[in-house]
Amino acid sequence: MTTSFKDRHQAGEMLARKLQAYADRSDVVVLGLPRGGVPVAYEVARTLRVPLDVFVVRKLGLPHHEEFAMGAIASGGARVLNQDVVRQFGIRSEDVDAVIAMEQQELERRERAYRGGVPFAGVHDRVAILVDDGIATGASMSVAVAAVRREQPAKIVVAAPVASPDASRLLRRVADECVSVLEPPHFYSVGAWYLDFAATTDDEVRELLIRSRSPSRDGAPALATM
């Protein structure tokens, strides 16, 4: 296996080439899933010359095994819980509630930190392009799609530089379109397809969102507001 992307910014540039049909359209907004999806989404929005915003999704990890997801929550109150996983691991309802409460606090903290008072761009009657740096299971992205669907967009496009075949099949059932640069049969993990997969910080997310709000010489779009 060879690494396909230098970093998230290069991955975003490559992904944008697959999304050229949405360039220069006033009815399109790119929504990055923090943290790692935001650098990718920034390059997509910059290249397509459309607005960028952030859409927060939090994985619900199993108690004492946080790396394994039993579901996810997202901005707007959407929630997906994998009851098969909950039953398989014998997770009590009160433990599920505790994990949800903890992740809800973090979700709200991130929304405050990232936006800095700037309202959500809004997706009603618009094409919403949901972007992450990679999609392994599709659980978090499924929640994002469900939450965005509540806002009655004209279309939901799920986009990522790399996605597992199983995740792509899942997301094609809930989104209107799924776009990826790579869909390797042997997926391994998202980070396996990047040379630089260093964690994206809150400060980096804020900086990219601030940069996207002011048009610059490289054509970065201004963030649309409601």
C-alpha positions as CSV (number, residue, x, y, z in Angstrom):
1,M,0.0,0.0,0.0
2,T,1.3,3.5,-0.8
3,T,0.3,6.8,0.7
4,S,-2.1,8.7,-1.6
5,F,-2.3,12.1,0.1
6,K,0.5,14.3,1.4
7,D,-1.8,16.0,3.9
8,R,-5.4,17.1,4.3
9,H,-4.9,20.3,2.2
10,Q,-3.7,18.3,-0.8
11,A,-6.5,15.8,-0.3
12,G,-9.0,18.7,-0.4
13,E,-7.6,20.0,-3.6
14,M,-7.9,16.5,-5.2
15,L,-11.4,16.1,-3.9
16,A,-12.4,19.5,-5.3
17,R,-11.6,18.2,-8.8
18,K,-14.3,15.7,-8.3
19,L,-16.8,18.4,-7.4
20,Q,-16.3,20.9,-10.2
21,A,-20.0,20.7,-11.1
22,Y,-20.7,22.8,-8.0
23,A,-18.1,25.6,-8.7
24,D,-19.2,29.2,-8.6
25,R,-22.8,28.4,-7.6
26,S,-24.7,30.7,-5.3
27,D,-26.8,27.8,-4.0
28,V,-23.9,25.7,-2.7
29,V,-22.3,25.6,0.8
30,V,-19.5,23.4,2.0
31,L,-19.8,22.0,5.5
32,G,-16.6,20.6,7.1
33,L,-16.8,18.1,9.9
34,P,-14.4,19.0,12.7
35,R,-11.7,18.7,13.3
36,G,-10.0,16.8,10.5
37,G,-12.6,17.5,7.9
38,V,-12.2,21.3,8.1
39,P,-8.8,21.6,6.3
40,V,-10.2,19.4,3.5
41,A,-13.4,21.3,3.3
42,Y,-11.5,24.6,3.3
43,E,-9.6,23.6,0.1
44,V,-12.9,22.3,-1.5
45,A,-14.7,25.6,-0.7
46,R,-11.7,27.7,-1.8
47,T,-11.3,25.8,-5.1
48,L,-15.0,25.8,-5.9
49,R,-15.3,29.5,-4.8
50,V,-18.3,28.8,-2.5
51,P,-19.0,29.4,1.2
52,L,-17.5,27.3,4.0
53,D,-19.1,26.5,7.4
54,V,-18.5,23.9,10.1
55,F,-20.9,21.2,11.1
56,V,-20.2,19.4,14.4
57,V,-20.6,15.7,14.8
58,R,-19.5,13.7,17.9
59,K,-18.9,10.0,18.0
60,L,-20.5,8.1,20.9
61,G,-17.7,5.7,22.1
62,L,-18.3,2.6,24.1
63,P,-17.7,3.2,27.8
64,H,-14.0,2.2,28.6
65,H,-13.5,1.5,24.8
66,E,-13.9,5.0,23.3
67,E,-12.3,4.0,20.0
68,F,-15.4,1.8,19.2
69,A,-18.5,3.7,18.2
70,M,-22.0,2.9,19.3
71,G,-23.4,5.9,17.5
72,A,-23.0,9.7,17.1
73,I,-24.7,13.0,17.7
74,A,-24.7,16.2,15.6
75,S,-25.6,19.9,15.5
76,G,-29.4,20.3,15.6
77,G,-30.1,17.4,17.9
78,A,-29.7,14.5,15.5
79,R,-28.7,11.2,17.1
80,V,-27.9,7.7,15.7
81,L,-27.5,4.8,18.1
82,N,-26.4,1.3,17.0
83,Q,-28.7,-0.9,19.1
84,D,-26.9,-4.0,17.9
85,V,-23.6,-2.7,19.4
86,V,-25.3,-1.6,22.6
87,R,-26.8,-5.1,23.0
88,Q,-23.6,-6.9,22.0
89,F,-21.5,-5.2,24.7
90,G,-24.3,-5.1,27.3
91,I,-24.2,-1.3,27.7
92,R,-26.7,-0.1,30.3
93,S,-29.1,2.7,29.3
94,E,-27.7,5.0,32.0
95,D,-24.2,4.5,30.6
96,V,-25.4,5.4,27.1
97,D,-27.1,8.5,28.5
98,A,-23.9,9.5,30.3
99,V,-21.8,9.3,27.1
100,I,-24.4,11.3,25.2
101,A,-24.4,14.0,27.9
102,M,-20.6,14.2,27.8
103,E,-20.4,14.4,24.1
104,Q,-23.3,16.9,23.9
105,Q,-21.3,19.3,26.1
106,E,-18.2,18.9,23.9
107,L,-20.4,19.5,20.8
108,E,-21.7,22.7,22.2
109,R,-18.3,23.9,23.3
110,R,-16.9,23.3,19.8
111,E,-19.7,25.2,18.1
112,R,-19.1,28.2,20.4
113,A,-15.3,28.0,19.9
114,Y,-15.3,27.6,16.1
115,R,-18.0,30.0,15.1
116,G,-17.2,32.8,17.5
117,G,-20.7,34.2,17.3
118,V,-21.1,33.9,13.5
119,P,-24.4,32.2,12.8
120,F,-24.7,29.0,10.9
121,A,-24.7,29.6,7.1
122,G,-28.0,27.8,6.6
123,V,-28.7,25.1,4.0
124,H,-32.4,25.5,3.2
125,D,-33.0,25.1,-0.5
126,R,-29.2,24.9,-1.0
127,V,-26.8,22.1,-2.0
128,A,-25.0,21.1,1.2
129,I,-21.6,19.4,0.6
130,L,-20.6,17.5,3.8
131,V,-16.9,17.0,3.9
132,D,-14.7,14.8,6.1
133,D,-11.0,13.8,5.8
134,G,-12.1,10.1,5.4
135,I,-15.0,7.8,6.1
136,A,-14.4,4.5,7.8
137,T,-17.8,3.3,9.1
138,G,-20.1,6.1,8.0
139,A,-21.7,6.4,11.4
140,S,-20.7,10.1,12.1
141,M,-21.5,11.1,8.5
142,S,-24.9,9.4,8.6
143,V,-25.8,11.6,11.7
144,A,-24.6,14.7,9.9
145,V,-26.8,13.8,6.9
146,A,-29.8,13.3,9.1
147,A,-29.2,16.6,10.9
148,V,-28.7,18.5,7.7
149,R,-31.8,16.9,6.1
150,R,-33.9,18.6,8.8
151,E,-33.0,21.9,7.3
152,Q,-34.6,21.0,4.0
153,P,-31.7,21.4,1.6
154,A,-32.1,21.0,-2.1
155,K,-29.5,18.3,-2.1
156,I,-27.0,16.6,0.2
157,V,-23.6,15.6,-1.2
158,V,-21.2,13.5,1.0
159,A,-17.6,14.0,0.0
160,A,-14.3,12.7,1.4
161,P,-10.8,12.0,-0.1
162,V,-11.1,8.3,1.0
163,A,-14.0,6.1,2.1
164,S,-14.4,2.4,2.8
165,P,-16.7,0.5,0.4
166,D,-19.1,-0.4,3.3
167,A,-19.4,3.3,4.3
168,S,-20.0,4.4,0.8
169,R,-22.8,1.8,0.4
170,L,-24.4,3.0,3.6
171,L,-24.1,6.7,2.7
172,R,-25.5,6.3,-0.8
173,R,-28.7,5.2,0.8
174,V,-29.1,8.4,2.9
175,A,-27.4,11.1,0.9
176,D,-28.2,12.3,-2.6
177,E,-24.7,11.9,-3.9
178,C,-21.4,10.4,-2.6
179,V,-18.0,11.6,-3.9
180,S,-14.6,10.2,-3.0
181,V,-11.1,10.2,-4.6
182,L,-10.4,6.7,-3.3
183,E,-12.6,3.8,-2.3
184,P,-9.9,1.1,-1.5
185,P,-11.2,-2.5,-1.1
186,H,-8.7,-2.9,1.8
187,F,-9.4,0.2,3.7
188,Y,-7.3,-0.2,7.0
189,S,-8.0,3.2,8.5
190,V,-8.3,6.9,7.3
191,G,-4.8,7.8,8.5
192,A,-3.3,5.0,6.5
193,W,-3.9,7.0,3.3
194,Y,-2.1,10.2,4.5
195,L,1.6,10.9,4.8
196,D,0.8,13.6,7.3
197,F,-2.2,12.9,9.5
198,A,-1.4,15.0,12.5
199,A,-4.4,16.0,14.6
200,T,-6.1,19.2,13.6
201,T,-6.4,21.6,16.5
202,D,-9.3,23.9,17.5
203,D,-7.1,26.9,16.7
204,E,-6.5,25.6,13.2
205,V,-10.2,25.1,12.7
206,R,-10.9,28.7,13.9
207,E,-8.2,30.1,11.7
208,L,-9.5,28.4,8.5
209,L,-13.0,29.5,9.2
210,I,-11.8,33.1,9.8
211,R,-9.8,33.0,6.6
212,S,-12.8,31.8,4.6
213,R,-14.9,34.7,5.7
214,S,-12.7,37.3,3.8
215,P,-12.0,37.0,0.1
216,S,-8.3,37.0,-0.6
217,R,-6.0,36.9,-3.5
218,D,-6.2,33.2,-3.7
219,G,-10.0,33.4,-4.2
220,A,-11.1,32.2,-0.8
221,P,-14.9,32.6,-0.5
222,A,-16.6,34.8,2.0
223,L,-18.7,32.8,4.5
224,A,-22.4,33.2,3.9
225,T,-24.7,33.8,6.8
226,M,-28.4,33.2,7.3
